[in-house]
């Protein structure tokens, strides 16, 4: 159980009170660190004490304030972490109502902080009169893509004071949605987050819930509707005929108070609604957004910058001169207070009369629940595919029942429509805050900087650090603690860390981080390469280098159940330590079953033959891969290598001076392991042998199968690339469209399944 001490509860509570009085105090480094540390603990252990629940309540409230009342690029809590912590919190407080206490909105573009205070740009009230329209005339982008042709230009006074305790007129239009990260169970299982209690899945947590409650039956044909989830600001408006007469923010739903937005939207006229009776008054919920084209214009006119369209719309609505940019704001209709038989009818009505350049895009699904899941997944995938080319931001889809009876059965709880569920797109890029470096040492002594940052979420998993690979990259980034950084997530891994050119980084008063001067493990002085691109620990006996060599050796020998943690725990640093594992005094601490499995795996490499080039490659000579060892060991045996010179090796075609030097120096370093290996392992010599036909694998890794291919005379490895000279490609799935299969078809290389190749060439397993 997570136990939060009284002093931490008091600290967070006091900070919440400070934020309520002065929103800029929310961006205090110590507070943000505490908020993230607490949330990380709570996500790891979902059993919370009462103090913990109270602290999380304050953290969520402060996060809501930041999200709804500032245009900050980097929020105190990453959006994905906020979603997960909210899911867990609702298990303790199911009546929690999402919203933010109304405050005087604060324009907080690009997190501009000086002495922990927000730098706000002030705008001369007469500075931009008519400039918006003059500027539009000069744009190369067609006006129809920017200007709202069905609106009038409203001339108003600057907003000097906002009413922040206004009650909602149409509370049923106000609220939020339950959200999930995945449509299908299989997606969450593949991402290895299906069992995380903080991760919601549409199939499991919504469709199956509806079946459990008898809202739908397993074989019933029913109807749902999918809409784009526009990423803007929710506006509750009251219209009379074709004109907005009042408008409010979402505000604090629990206390039924909101910020009055009438000074901005009052008098907003919808051209298409001219036929609506002038005396008809009702409520409409809009999503106020700004397009990418309009954002660029407004940013230039206001002499500011916005990371994206959502930051821009909050910044504009927070400004005293917001009314001047009313034509840059797009209102997308979401729902209304009128009664309709079907959700489709409501959307068609709103799209026909009440939009300002962008309708609410939707699709209707019909079928049993399996068919509905398939259609929802298709809609979500299609929406994500068009996301980059849309002029406005969307961050997911919203799926709703259309039948009034089902809507009534599911109802509305604590301002959440239970007949709807949002599916949020998986984040591919996040902006977060750099908090410092740690350093690791590779098997060859390379110093690898690790950038640590404020936690952010990708595909249900939380990330707090990422390697930046080299000393050169460290210099290029030139990071200071507190800098904003962009984290990209591609192919299931964090692929890159970049530093954006934003005002927050330009004014960061901290000094750039300095690279370490000594190895953190053996305290040897770090050596910078002549090129200035890499840094090394020169001590070949550095304990960390020895551990990383052992980890690499195990992987190359095909031993998969030894994690890095196990290697460290057992203090395995060389082949001798591995082969004598049964005598390791710490082995029994792992438990009898785990100990037995590890001993059995090590016994496998003793009993199974191994090519000499695989054995030598496993010892981690600098820069020596299988290909180089094949060239050398085809000319010299392992025993020969103990007495030859660099000159002998350079004479081998394909082996340069660098490789030859690495071999001779490595022989001295690994002499004991070489002797132990040749005495205890069944090493297959390559000297004088011609390499057999090259076989390439795709879609699987199977060391035992590779060894069988080698024993049968084939040249095989799981990391070979496919070329025109490849003898055969063995695929786990011949019908997949991998790069290797495409190349094989292009070059005319035969493609076999595993079983087909075994049968055709009589391979013994």
C-alpha positions, 0 to 999 in steps of 0.5 A, spaced: 500 500 500 502 506 498 503 511 504 503 518 504 506 521 510 502 527 513 507 532 512 507 531 504 499 531 504 500 538 508 505 540 503 501 538 497 494 541 500 498 548 501 501 548 494 494 547 492 491 553 496 497 557 493 495 555 486 488 557 487 490 564 489 496 565 484 496 560 478 503 561 476 505 558 483 503 551 479 510 551 475 514 550 481 520 545 480 519 542 487 512 541 486 512 538 479 517 533 481 513 531 487 507 531 483 510 526 478 514 522 483 507 521 487 503 519 481 509 514 479 509 510 485 501 510 485 501 507 478 506 502 480 501 500 486 494 501 486 493 500 493 492 507 496 491 509 503 487 515 505 492 520 505 494 518 498 487 518 495 487 526 498 494 527 495 492 525 488 485 529 489 489 535 490 494 533 484 488 532 479 485 538 481 492 542 480 492 539 473 485 540 471 487 548 473 493 548 468 490 544 463 483 549 462 486 555 465 493 556 461 496 555 454 502 551 457 506 547 452 509 542 458 503 541 463 505 539 470 503 532 469 503 528 462 497 527 459 497 520 458 499 519 466 494 524 468 489 519 464 492 513 468 492 516 474 485 518 474 482 511 472 485 509 478 483 515 482 476 513 480 476 506 483 476 510 490 472 516 488 467 514 483 463 520 484 469 524 482 467 530 477 472 532 472 473 540 471 477 546 474 475 551 478 474 557 474 480 562 475 482 568 471 485 565 465 493 566 464 496 566 457 502 562 458 505 561 451 511 556 451 512 555 459 516 562 459 518 562 466 522 568 469 524 567 477 518 562 477 513 567 475 509 567 468 511 572 463 505 575 459 505 579 453 501 585 454 497 587 448 495 595 446 488 595 445 488 599 439 494 595 436 491 590 432 484 594 430 483 591 423 490 588 422 487 581 422 483 582 416 488 586 412 493 580 414 488 575 411 488 579 404 496 578 404 496 570 405 498 565 400 493 560 403 486 561 400 481 565 404 476 560 404 481 555 408 482 561 414 476 566 414 469 564 417 465 566 411 458 565 415 460 570 421 460 577 422 466 582 425 464 584 432 467 590 435 467 590 442 471 593 448 477 589 451 476 584 456 478 587 463 475 582 468 472 576 467 466 573 471 469 566 474 463 564 478 457 563 473 452 557 473 451 553 467 444 554 464 445 547 460 448 542 465 447 536 461 451 539 456 457 540 460 462 534 462 467 529 460 468 522 457 471 516 460 477 515 455 481 508 453 487 507 450 486 501 445 480 499 441 481 491 442 484 487 447 489 484 442 492 491 442 493 492 449 496 485 450 501 486 444 503 492 448 504 488 454 499 493 458 493 489 458 493 487 465 495 494 468 489 497 472 490 504 470 489 502 462 482 502 459 480 498 453 474 499 449 473 492 448 474 489 455 472 496 459 466 498 455 463 493 450 464 487 455 461 492 460 455 493 456 454 486 455 454 484 463 449 490 464 445 487 458 445 493 454 447 489 448 446 481 447 452 477 444 448 476 438 444 483 437 445 487 431 445 494 434 448 501 432 453 506 434 456 512 431 463 514 431 465 522 431 472 525 431 475 528 438 476 535 436 482 537 441 480 544 443 476 548 448 469 546 450 464 552 450 457 551 453 453 556 449 446 559 449 443 561 442 437 565 440 435 563 433 442 564 429 446 568 434 449 566 441 447 570 446 451 567 452 457 562 453 461 559 458 467 555 459 466 547 462 469 550 469 468 546 475 462 541 474 462 539 481 460 546 483 456 548 477 461 554 476 464 556 470 468 562 466 463 567 462 466 567 455 460 571 453 465 577 452 468 573 446 462 569 443 456 574 444 453 576 438 456 570 434 452 569 428 451 563 424 449 564 417 446 558 415 441 558 421 437 564 419 431 560 418 431 558 425 425 562 429 428 568 432 425 566 438 427 559 439 432 559 445 436 553 446 443 550 448 449 548 444 455 545 446 461 547 441 468 545 441 472 551 440 478 550 435 483 554 431 486 551 425 493 551 423 493 556 418 489 561 423 494 559 428 500 562 424 496 568 422 494 570 430 501 568 432 504 573 428 499 578 429 500 577 437 508 577 436 508 570 440 509 563 438 504 556 440 507 549 440 500 547 437 493 549 435 490 547 442 495 552 446 493 557 441 486 557 442 487 557 450 492 563 449 487 567 445 481 565 449 486 568 455 487 574 452 484 581 453 483 582 446 480 575 444 474 578 441 479 581 435 481 574 433 473 571 433 474 570 426 480 565 427 476 561 432 472 555 429 466 553 433 464 545 431 458 543 434 458 537 439 451 536 442 445 541 444 439 541 449 433 539 444 430 533 444 432 528 438 430 521 437 437 519 434 444 522 435 445 522 428 439 526 427 442 531 432 448 531 429 445 532 422 441 538 425 447 541 428 451 540 422 446 544 417 445 550 421 450 551 427 458 551 424 463 556 422 467 552 417 467 545 420 462 540 421 462 535 426 465 529 422 462 522 424 460 515 421 455 510 423 456 503 425 451 497 425 452 490 426 453 485 432 458 487 437 464 483 433 462 487 427 462 494 431 469 493 434 472 491 427 468 498 424 470 502 430 478 500 429 477 501 422 474 508 424 480 510 429 485 507 424 482 512 418 482 518 423 489 517 425 491 516 418 488 523 416 490 526 422 497 529 419 493 533 414 487 536 417 487 543 418 485 542 426 487 538 431 484 531 433 486 527 439 482 521 438 475 518 436 468 518 440 464 512 440 456 513 442 450 509 442 444 512 438 438 508 441 435 512 446 433 506 450 440 504 450 442 511 452 437 511 458 440 505 460 447 507 461 445 514 463 450 520 465 454 519 472 457 525 475 457 529 468 460 523 464 455 520 459 456 513 460 453 512 453 459 514 450 467 512 450 473 516 447 478 512 444 485 517 444 490 516 439 497 513 442 502 518 443 508 518 438 511 525 440 511 528 447 514 534 449 517 534 456 522 537 461 529 535 462 532 533 469 539 531 468 544 526 466 546 519 468 552 515 465 553 508 463 559 504 460 558 499 454 562 493 453 568 496 449 568 502 454 564 507 450 561 512 455 553 513 454 549 519 456 542 517 459 537 523 459 532 523 464 526 527 463 519 528 467 515 522 466 511 521 459 506 516 457 507 512 450 502 506 448 500 505 456 507 505 458 511 510 462 518 513 460 523 517 464 529 516 461 532 515 454 540 514 451 542 519 447 548 514 444 554 518 444 559 524 446 557 527 440 550 527 441 551 530 448 555 536 445 549 537 440 544 537 444 547 542 449 542 541 455 540 545 461 536 542 467 529 545 465 530 545 458 524 542 454 525 536 450 521 532 444 521 525 445 519 521 439 516 514 439 517 509 433 516 502 432 515 501 439 521 504 442 523 511 444 527 513 438 530 520 438 531 526 443 531 533 440 531 540 443 526 545 440 528 552 439 522 555 444 522 561 448 523 557 454 529 554 452 532 561 450 531 564 457 533 558 461 538 561 466 541 554 468 548 552 465 549 547 460 550 540 463 557 538 463 560 531 461 563 527 466 571 527 467 571 520 471 568 513 470 563 512 475 564 505 476 572 505 476 574 512 477 579 512 471 579 518 467 575 519 461 578 519 454 575 523 448 577 520 441 581 524 436 575 526 432 571 528 438 565 524 437 566 519 442 568 518 450 571 512 453 573 509 459 580 506 458 580 501 463 579 494 460 578 491 467 573 496 469 567 492 473 562 495 469 565 493 462 566 486 464 559 486 466 556 488 459 561 484 456 558 478 460 551 480 458 553 481 451 557 474 451 550 470 454 546 473 448 551 471 443 551 464 445 544 464 445 542 464 453 536 468 453 534 467 460 540 471 464 537 478 465 542 483 466 540 484 473 541 476 474 548 477 471 550 483 476 547 479 482 551 473 480 557 477 479 558 473 472 564 477 469 567 472 464 566 465 461 569 462 467 564 465 471 559 462 467 561 455 466 562 454 474 555 457 475 553 451 479 558 453 484 556 460 485 554 461 492 549 466 490 545 461 486 541 458 491 538 465 493 534 465 486 530 459 488 531 452 486 527 452 480 530 458 477 537 456 479 536 449 476 533 452 469 540 457 469 544 451 470 541 447 465 541 453 460 549 453 461 549 445 460 546 446 453 552 450 451 557 445 453 553 439 450 551 443 443 557 444 438 558 451 436 562 454 430 569 457 432 567 464 429 560 464 434 565 463 440 570 468 438 565 473 437 561 472 443 568 474 447 566 481 445 573 483 441 572 491 439 569 492 433 569 484 431 562 481 428 561 474 425 563 476 418 570 478 420 571 472 424 569 468 419 574 471 414 580 470 419 578 463 422 577 460 415 585 462 414 587 461 421 585 456 427 584 459 434 590 456 436 594 459 430 591 466 433 595 465 439 602 466 436 601 470 429 602 477 428 598 483 426 601 483 419 599 476 418 592 478 419 592 484 415 594 479 409 587 476 409 582 480 404 577 484 408 581 484 414 584 491 415 589 494 420 584 496 425 581 489 426 587 486 426 590 490 432 583 489 435 584 481 435 591 481 437 590 486 443 584 482 445 587 475 445 592 478 450 585 480 454 581 474 453 587 469 453 584 465 459 577 465 456 579 462 450 583 457 453 577 455 458 572 455 451 577 450 447 578 446 453 570 445 455 566 447 449 565 443 442 568 448 438 567 447 430 573 449 426 572 453 420 579 453 417 580 451 410 572 450 410 568 454 404 562 457 407 556 453 405 550 456 401 547 463 405 540 462 408 537 468 411 531 468 416 525 473 417 520 473 422 523 469 428 529 467 432 531 460 433 538 459 435 537 451 435 535 451 428 540 456 426 545 451 429 542 445 425 543 449 419 550 450 420 551 443 422 548 441 415 553 445 411 549 452 411 551 459 412 546 461 417 545 467 422 539 471 425 542 477 423 544 476 416 541 481 410 538 478 404 542 479 397 542 477 390 547 471 392 542 469 398 541 461 397 534 461 400 529 465 405 526 462 411 520 465 413 515 464 419 510 467 415 511 467 407 505 471 406 507 477 410 510 483 407 516 484 410 522 488 407 526 481 406 520 478 403 520 483 398 527 483 396 527 476 395 521 476 390 525 482 387 531 478 386 528 471 385 531 468 392 526 462 393 522 463 400 520 457 404 517 456 411 521 453 416 517 446 415 518 446 408 525 447 408 526 442 413 523 437 409 526 439 402 533 439 405 532 434 410 535 438 416 536 434 422 533 438 428 
